[in-house]
């Protein structure tokens, strides 16, 4: 290769493949070293350098300079070509990897090109990415040539290629959509502090405004809900609760549990748990369908949240004090202290920090170890009992269902027999006490109570 040809190749690859010129120079140098090593043997110490300015090649073998004509000739031309191609591919792969790795968590827009099973291949400019079924919102379906938006979830090298994995189920997608649809968030006036999400069903987004004149919740909803409506449509109808953020958990927890009304929040610092008291009529609303509302609120706040009524709390406190007091080495006063810190079950007590228990009760390390061991044993017994109770309940539910189905089948059979014969089977609905089908007290000459005499 002549010097000017080398410079031309480097420049062309740099422009076409967006690969740094230095990487291309290094690839050509490595190719020439490989070609010369195959000629002179593995034991030869080959060094090759290309002048970045004029493209001239300089090389040495065992410290002796190699003739320029030999370097520029056709020695190992095929080998050199193969090595250059390989190096360029690796450099191209690395460039794509680095480009998309910097975009992890960001939203991209692409076009669905094809499907392999349930996995969609999405074209992102000149690069392809995949959207696995596991990263798609439950229930959504795409079609070829459809444009979709997703976040880049993972980028990794696989051989000579780069595997880019997209996602539509991560909280980052909700955040990027908010940034796109709500100018106040893009400008930094409103900040998203936390997001909890169950994709396809419900998300909670906690926001706060740095400008007292800007209502963070109202700005996110938009006039007549037009802003949030666009986001909900992009997420396939996923419900989105916008929560006003507060650094005070006494304020944040009730906000996160909306639309339920909260009476009181009791924070158990040692357990990182919040006990939330609600009225009986708010209990199911606070918990949500299959526990969804309280589960999302817990993720949003970063605390375990337990919902109960005042009566349930009083019952748990009474049981806990009685149960803890029966543990060897744990008196009633210490039991009351533990309950006051939010320890309401043997399971809670089994995970207490020994140093905390020693400090609270003035106990020795040996006494604390004994208490924890006994609490673990009772917690295991309680779990077995609870599992057995759940099993019995499921069995009873199966029996009840079977009984109801049998009764329904019998009623259907009776109705079918009546329709076929025109007779009513004694004892079934619509049969009078004396067995006369369809008769009434008036038909039999009796006086109906409250009727004319």
Secondary structure by P-SEA (a helix, b strand, c coil): ccaaaaaaaaaaaaaaccccaaaaaaaaaaaaaaaaaaaaccccbbbbbbcccccccccccccccccccccccccaaaaaaaaaaaaaaaaaaaaaaaaaaaaccbbbbbbbccccccbbbbbcccbbbbbccccccccccccccbbbbbccccccccccbbbbbbbcccaaaaaaaaaaaccccccccccccccccccccbbbbbbbbccccccaaaaaacccaaaaaaaaaaacbbbbbbbbbbccaaaaaaaaaccccccbbbbbccccbbbbbbccccccccccccaaaaaaaaaaacbbbbbbcaaaaaaaaaaaaaaaaacccccaaaaaaaaaaccccaaaaaaccaaaaaaaccccaaaaaaaaaaaaaaaaaaaaaaaaaaaaaaaaaaaaaaaaaaaaaaaaaaaaaaaaccccccccccccccccccccccccccccccccc
